[in-house]
Amino acid sequence: MLEIGIKGRLSETVTEEKTAGAVGSGALPVYATPAMIALMEHTALLSVAPELDEGMTTVGTKLDVAHTSASPVGSTITCESELVETDRRRLVFKVTAYDDAGEIGSGTHERFIVDCGKFMEKTAAKLNK
């Protein structure tokens, strides 16, 4: 079983493609909330991936985050995740994002451990209904 306290850390640069105006979540050329959320999910995913059995991964199921400060194009965004709760296949992470000036967002993110093959079979079966 995965141990509480596993941490992850990833960084990315705010580009024009990652702005609210470009992704459609707003009109301004600032780091988009969907981009921040994707970074948070990716950080949590990668933090536990080495601990999973072959053929297993995690999928995001829930987010409760606040995006509290805007970041301009050219900023470096760093996300930190920490596994704070496990319940069988359910994992809960604390996630926090920072830009060069300080914290820009934080909250919790839930993921579930799944068997890749079974998950994709079940997903593909939706097309046959």
PyMOL commands that set and color helices and strands:
alter all, ss='L'
color gray80, all
select helices_A, chain A and resi 16-18+20-23+33-51+116-128
alter helices_A, ss='H'
color red, helices_A
select strands_A, chain A and resi 7-13+56-67+76-87+90-99+102-115
alter strands_A, ss='S'
color yellow, strands_A
deselect
rebuild
show_as cartoon
